[in-house]
Amino acid sequence: MSVIVKTKGSSKPDPNHLRRLRVLRTLTPQQKLDQVFQLNERTLKLFRIGLRKRFPDLSEEEFEALYLQMRARCHNRNY
């Protein structure tokens, strides 16, 4: 059974959606939290790679300052 997953502006069939949900239901809370941390780490790595591609000429110090500035802008301000 294929499930249609709707996101902003698109909807496409996702044949693995139900399988992912079944796997997630079997995880312990600690395992789910570990998954969240892993996803966050991967996202930050990709963000850093993309930022470096946008600004290849910055020194390491300038790049680190820019990275931290951009991270601060992305932080959830509800806390």
C-alpha positions in Angstrom: 0.0 0.0 0.0 1.4 3.4 -1.0 0.6 6.4 1.1 0.4 9.9 -0.3 2.5 12.2 1.9 1.6 15.9 1.5 4.2 18.6 2.2 4.1 22.3 1.3 3.3 22.6 -2.3 3.7 18.9 -3.2 2.2 15.5 -2.7 3.9 12.3 -3.8 3.5 8.7 -3.0 5.8 7.4 -0.3 5.8 3.6 -0.3 8.0 3.4 2.8 5.9 5.7 5.0 4.0 3.0 6.8 7.2 0.9 7.2 9.0 3.8 8.9 6.0 4.4 11.2 6.1 0.7 12.2 9.8 0.9 12.9 9.5 4.1 14.9 6.8 2.5 17.1 9.1 -0.2 18.1 11.9 2.1 19.3 12.3 3.0 22.9 12.2 6.6 24.0 16.0 6.6 24.3 16.4 5.2 20.8 14.0 7.9 19.4 16.0 10.6 21.2 19.3 9.1 19.7 17.7 9.3 16.3 16.8 13.0 16.9 20.4 13.8 17.9 21.8 12.0 14.9 19.5 13.8 12.5 20.4 17.1 14.1 24.1 16.4 13.7 23.7 15.5 10.0 21.6 18.6 9.4 24.3 20.8 11.0 27.0 19.1 8.9 25.0 19.7 5.7 24.4 23.3 6.7 28.1 23.8 7.3 29.0 22.3 4.0 26.5 24.4 2.1 27.7 27.6 3.9 31.3 26.8 3.0 30.3 26.3 -0.7 28.5 29.7 -0.6 31.6 31.4 1.0 34.7 29.5 -0.1 37.0 32.5 0.2 36.5 33.2 3.9 39.3 32.4 6.3 38.6 29.7 8.9 38.0 32.3 11.6 35.7 34.4 9.4 33.8 31.2 8.4 33.4 30.1 12.0 32.0 33.5 13.0 29.6 33.4 10.1 28.5 29.9 10.9 27.8 30.8 14.5 25.9 33.9 13.4 23.8 31.9 11.0 23.1 29.3 13.6 21.9 31.9 16.1 19.5 33.2 13.4 18.1 29.8 13.0 17.6 29.1 16.7 14.1 28.7 17.9 13.3 31.9 19.8 10.4 30.4 21.7 12.7 29.3 24.5 
